[in-house]
Amino acid sequence: MNPFQTSREIPATPAQIFAAIRSPERLAKWWGPEGFTNTFELCEFKPSGRWVFTMHGPDGANYPNENVFAEIQDDSKVVIDHIPFPQFRLTITLTASGEGTLVSWHQLLADSEFAAKVAHIIVPANEQNLDRLAAEVLKAI
């Protein structure tokens, strides 16, 4: 199962959702599955900007991450390349809809075999990410 795709309608404008992605302080609050927190070392939200952080799991484990913002289109699209293993590209698109905004989440892992082995983790984690994004956006409205 590669790529991993999901979407969510959030009753907010694309600009309101993009604001929760663009702001390092807000991004740190919602990024990752339920129970995770983040410590950002660097978050250069610009094309080719680096994003270096540690995710802290609910069990106390630390997960270092390094990403590059490959593409940014204000209020509509963010493409993130995860550099260390497992390498992947995450594309988040924001499309205005009758309900607010359709947030589409498309994650493509470089290693298809590995993707198949961890699908049972990635699929619910991506849904939890969108749950946390929606909560962060709606809290600020």
PEFEN-V990531 format. One record per helix or strand of 3 or more residues. SS is the DSSP state (@ for helix, = for strand). FROM is the first residue (numbers start at 1). TO is the last residue. Records with the same first field share a line. If there is no record, write none. Layout:
SS: FROM-TO  FROM-TO
//
This chain:
=: 4-10  37-43  49-56  62-73  77-82  88-97  100-109
@: 14-22  24-30  112-140
//
